[in-house]
Amino acid sequence: MNDSGKLQNLLDKLNDLLFRTWSAFLVAKNFDPIIDSNNLVQGRYFCVTVYVSCVEYTILGFSKLMSEKKDEISVRYLLNICNEKPVAFANVDQGEVSNMVQRHQKQLTELKTLVRQVELWRDRAIAHLDRKYINDPAIIANIQPVDMEYIGESFILLQDIINVYREWLGMSLLLLQNAEKKMHGEWEYLVSFIQQPGQVN
């Protein structure tokens, strides 16, 4: 397989991971305002379980997308490959590829504080339970909460980065905003049932 084909496969993997993580983020975002609501008459346990699971998946997915580990599929890895193999973009000047990669690397660097915060939650509370939960639970309790809105904004940035290279290879673009519109319409339908008293058929 040539460099362009390998890059297309990489972009498709990132596309899939970002879309699934974004979808989990949207579900959590929609559940967040209602899980403590008095209007949630039935299904509270179910809703809270879905909410927590989607928050955890969002954090794990974001960590994967932002990984800096060598050879691990991530947006950083994508940029490294594009920088090493600019000839994969047959119709784009190699200097333009290099400039774009540098710009995107700078944008990822600006997310470093958020990435570290997310990794802290992932490592101490999600991927495994830190011993400090038992030995010194106050340390866990005092970890700075993750700003989920900032994560949501970061997903749009990652979409825009990925789409530059997809477009250069003639691939279809990922449009997370379309998924958000669809989710919003479906959520309005579902919430009318979630917040109603149970009816036995």
C-alpha positions as CSV (number, residue, x, y, z in Angstrom):
1,M,0.0,0.0,0.0
2,N,1.4,3.4,-0.9
3,D,1.7,6.4,1.5
4,S,-1.6,7.9,0.4
5,G,-3.5,4.7,1.1
6,K,-1.9,4.3,4.5
7,L,-2.8,7.9,5.4
8,Q,-6.4,7.4,4.2
9,N,-6.6,4.4,6.6
10,L,-5.2,6.4,9.4
11,L,-7.6,9.2,8.8
12,D,-10.6,6.8,8.7
13,K,-9.6,5.4,12.1
14,L,-9.4,8.8,13.6
15,N,-12.6,9.8,11.9
16,D,-14.4,6.8,13.5
17,L,-12.9,7.4,17.0
18,L,-13.7,11.1,16.9
19,F,-17.3,10.5,15.8
20,R,-17.9,7.9,18.4
21,T,-16.4,10.0,21.2
22,W,-18.3,13.1,20.0
23,S,-21.6,11.0,20.1
24,A,-20.9,10.0,23.7
25,F,-20.1,13.6,24.6
26,L,-23.5,14.7,23.1
27,V,-25.4,12.1,25.0
28,A,-23.7,13.1,28.3
29,K,-24.4,16.8,27.5
30,N,-28.1,16.1,27.0
31,F,-28.4,14.0,30.1
32,D,-26.5,16.4,32.4
33,P,-29.3,19.0,33.0
34,I,-32.0,16.4,33.8
35,I,-30.3,13.7,35.9
36,D,-30.9,15.8,39.1
37,S,-34.2,17.2,38.0
38,N,-37.4,16.5,40.0
39,N,-39.1,16.0,36.6
40,L,-37.2,12.7,36.2
41,V,-39.9,10.5,37.5
42,Q,-39.0,7.2,36.1
43,G,-35.7,5.7,34.9
44,R,-33.3,7.7,37.1
45,Y,-30.9,4.8,37.6
46,F,-30.8,4.1,33.9
47,C,-30.2,7.8,33.0
48,V,-27.5,8.3,35.5
49,T,-25.8,5.1,34.4
50,V,-25.9,6.2,30.7
51,Y,-24.6,9.6,31.7
52,V,-21.6,8.4,33.7
53,S,-20.7,5.8,31.0
54,C,-20.8,8.5,28.3
55,V,-18.7,10.9,30.4
56,E,-16.1,8.1,31.0
57,Y,-16.1,7.2,27.3
58,T,-15.6,10.8,26.3
59,I,-12.6,11.1,28.6
60,L,-11.1,7.9,27.3
61,G,-11.8,8.8,23.7
62,F,-10.3,12.3,24.1
63,S,-7.2,10.7,25.7
64,K,-6.8,8.4,22.7
65,L,-7.2,11.2,20.2
66,M,-4.6,13.3,22.0
67,S,-2.1,10.6,22.9
68,E,1.6,11.4,22.4
69,K,2.8,7.8,22.7
70,K,5.0,6.7,19.8
71,D,3.2,4.9,17.0
72,E,-0.2,5.0,18.9
73,I,-2.9,6.2,16.6
74,S,-3.8,9.8,17.5
75,V,-4.0,13.2,15.9
76,R,-0.4,13.9,17.0
77,Y,0.6,10.7,15.2
78,L,-1.3,11.9,12.1
79,L,0.6,15.1,12.1
80,N,4.0,13.3,12.4
81,I,3.1,11.1,9.4
82,C,2.0,14.0,7.3
83,N,5.3,15.8,8.2
84,E,7.3,12.8,7.3
85,K,5.4,11.9,4.1
86,P,4.3,15.1,2.5
87,V,4.5,13.4,-0.9
88,A,1.4,11.5,0.0
89,F,-0.6,14.7,-0.9
90,A,0.1,14.6,-4.6
91,N,-1.7,17.9,-5.4
92,V,-0.4,19.9,-2.5
93,D,2.9,21.8,-2.3
94,Q,5.2,20.1,0.3
95,G,5.9,23.5,1.8
96,E,2.2,24.1,2.4
97,V,2.0,20.7,4.1
98,S,4.8,21.5,6.4
99,N,3.4,24.9,7.3
100,M,0.0,23.4,8.0
101,V,1.4,20.6,10.2
102,Q,3.3,23.2,12.2
103,R,0.2,25.3,12.7
104,H,-1.8,22.2,13.8
105,Q,1.0,21.1,16.2
106,K,0.9,24.5,17.8
107,Q,-2.9,24.2,18.2
108,L,-2.5,20.8,19.9
109,T,0.2,22.3,22.2
110,E,-2.3,24.9,23.4
111,L,-4.6,22.0,24.6
112,K,-1.8,20.6,26.8
113,T,-3.3,21.7,30.1
114,L,-6.7,20.2,29.3
115,V,-5.0,17.0,28.1
116,R,-3.1,16.6,31.4
117,Q,-6.2,17.2,33.4
118,V,-8.1,14.6,31.4
119,E,-5.3,12.1,31.7
120,L,-5.3,12.7,35.5
121,W,-8.9,11.7,35.7
122,R,-8.4,8.8,33.4
123,D,-5.5,7.4,35.3
124,R,-6.8,7.9,38.8
125,A,-10.5,7.3,38.5
126,I,-11.5,5.6,35.2
127,A,-8.8,3.4,33.7
128,H,-8.1,2.0,37.1
129,L,-8.9,2.9,40.7
130,D,-6.0,4.7,42.4
131,R,-5.0,3.4,45.8
132,K,-5.5,6.9,47.1
133,Y,-9.2,6.2,47.0
134,I,-8.6,4.1,50.0
135,N,-5.5,5.6,51.6
136,D,-6.2,9.3,51.0
137,P,-9.6,9.9,49.3
138,A,-9.3,13.7,49.8
139,I,-6.6,13.8,47.1
140,I,-9.0,12.3,44.6
141,A,-11.9,14.5,45.7
142,N,-9.7,17.6,45.2
143,I,-8.7,16.9,41.6
144,Q,-9.8,19.7,39.4
145,P,-13.0,18.7,37.5
146,V,-12.7,18.3,33.7
147,D,-14.2,21.2,31.7
148,M,-16.5,19.2,29.5
149,E,-17.5,22.2,27.4
150,Y,-13.8,22.8,26.7
151,I,-13.5,19.2,25.6
152,G,-16.5,19.7,23.2
153,E,-14.8,22.8,21.7
154,S,-11.6,20.7,21.3
155,F,-13.5,18.0,19.4
156,I,-14.5,20.7,16.8
157,L,-10.8,21.7,16.5
158,L,-9.7,18.1,16.0
159,Q,-12.4,17.7,13.3
160,D,-11.1,20.8,11.5
161,I,-7.5,19.5,11.7
162,I,-8.5,16.0,10.4
163,N,-10.6,17.5,7.6
164,V,-7.7,19.5,6.1
165,Y,-5.9,16.3,5.3
166,R,-9.0,14.4,4.3
167,E,-9.8,17.1,1.8
168,W,-6.3,17.1,0.5
169,L,-6.7,13.4,-0.2
170,G,-10.1,13.8,-1.8
171,M,-11.9,12.1,1.1
172,S,-15.3,13.1,2.4
173,L,-15.3,15.5,5.4
174,L,-16.4,14.8,8.9
175,L,-19.2,17.1,10.1
176,L,-19.8,16.7,13.8
177,Q,-22.3,19.6,13.8
178,N,-24.6,17.5,11.6
179,A,-24.6,14.8,14.2
180,E,-25.3,17.3,16.9
181,K,-28.4,18.6,15.1
182,K,-29.7,15.0,14.6
183,M,-29.0,14.2,18.3
184,H,-30.9,17.4,19.4
185,G,-34.0,16.4,17.4
186,E,-34.0,12.9,18.8
187,W,-33.3,14.1,22.3
188,E,-36.4,16.3,22.3
189,Y,-38.5,13.3,21.4
190,L,-36.9,11.0,24.0
191,V,-37.0,13.5,26.9
192,S,-40.8,13.8,26.6
193,F,-41.0,10.2,27.7
194,I,-38.1,10.4,30.3
195,Q,-39.7,13.2,32.2
196,Q,-43.3,11.8,32.2
197,P,-44.8,9.6,34.9
198,G,-44.7,6.0,34.0
199,Q,-47.6,4.6,32.1
200,V,-48.4,0.9,32.2
201,N,-49.8,-0.5,29.0
